[in-house]
Amino acid sequence: MDNTVDARGKTCPIPVIMTKKALEQILEGTLNVIVDNEVSKENVVKFAKSSGCDVSVKEEGKEYHINIYKNKQNLQQKKDSYNIAIMSDRFGEGDEKLGKLLMKSFIISLKEQSRLPESIIFVNSGIFLTTCGSEVIDDLKELNHMGVEIISCGTCLDYYGLKEKLEIGSISNMYTIAEKITQIRTIKI
């Protein structure tokens, strides 16, 4: 079996989908993915890492050769992982001030857990926590420094006009968010 995916000329999410299908066919080993644009490279790398694989990238002219290494040990660690999806800038329903205070306490408490989430995904008004003016930016930066991936929904940032005010993490698309939420255990807040 040829372990190469040629996704040149394809726009996202097609390279990610092609990579996913090819990785499903490999029990263990290396998959080489070739893309010809930065966005596809970033999305394939994020997908591979979120799937528990090791990744290296080599730029050759206007192409990116992404080597994805799939092994059983990394996949077992992946099974023990979890994500958190934060869908609001407050924790729970009821009083707005109390909800924001509880959310701040929750984010601070995450840093003290013995097992950190693999990623925290911010959607809808949750993206207010990753943008300018958020009271938890420093805590999220600390979590990110501890290895937690911080992801904000690009559509949500556009909707609220905050894409340029993102202060922590990366911007992602709904395909990647859906992958993260369905691949491993996800806690929704």
HELIX and SHEET records of a PDB file:
HELIX    1   1 ILE A   14  GLU A   24  1                                  11    
HELIX    2   2 GLU A   38  SER A   50  1                                  13    
HELIX    3   3 LYS A   72  LYS A   79  1                                   8    
HELIX    4   4 GLU A   96  LEU A  110  1                                  15    
HELIX    5   5 ASN A  124  LEU A  129  5                                   6    
HELIX    6   6 ILE A  137  HIS A  145  1                                   9    
HELIX    7   7 GLY A  154  TYR A  159  1                                   6    
HELIX    8   8 LYS A  163  LYS A  165  5                                   3    
HELIX    9   9 MET A  174  GLN A  183  1                                  10    
SHEET    1   A 4 THR A   4  ASP A   6  0                                        
SHEET    2   A 4 GLY A  29  VAL A  35  1                                        
SHEET    3   A 4 GLU A  63  LYS A  70 -1                                        
SHEET    4   A 4 ASP A  54  GLU A  60 -1                                        
SHEET    1   B 5 SER A 170  SER A 172  0                                        
SHEET    2   B 5 GLU A 149  CYS A 153  1                                        
SHEET    3   B 5 SER A 119  PHE A 122  1                                        
SHEET    4   B 5 TYR A  82  ILE A  86  1                                        
SHEET    5   B 5 ARG A 185  LYS A 188  1                                        
END                                                                             
